[in-house]
Amino acid sequence: MKMNIKFDTMKKEEPFDYASFEREAIERLKEGRPLSGVDGIFTPLIKRLLESSLEGELVY
């Protein structure tokens, strides 16, 4: 079964800013924040990777 989805109406995300992520990650490491979990250092990156992967599955 094929889904008819209008991709032009889907929310367009801004490109992930890796430089900003790197700066924030270093600051969070200095603060002693955890690497994973709700407030984890890698949580925003993992979220972006998963969302991009799922979006790719819908498109292709």
Phi, psi and omega in degrees: 000126178265142178261135176264102181240132176273105184285340180289343179265353179288152181296129177269127180265151175287151177299146180290129182268093183294326179296317178294319178300317181298315179299315180296320181298317179296316178298317180294324176298317179297328179281349180085020180289154179288159179282328182232175181102186185302315180256021184291156181295320184271357183303313179297323180292316179298318178301313181297317180297316180295316180297319178295319179296315180294322178296320177297323179295322179290324184284318184256000000 
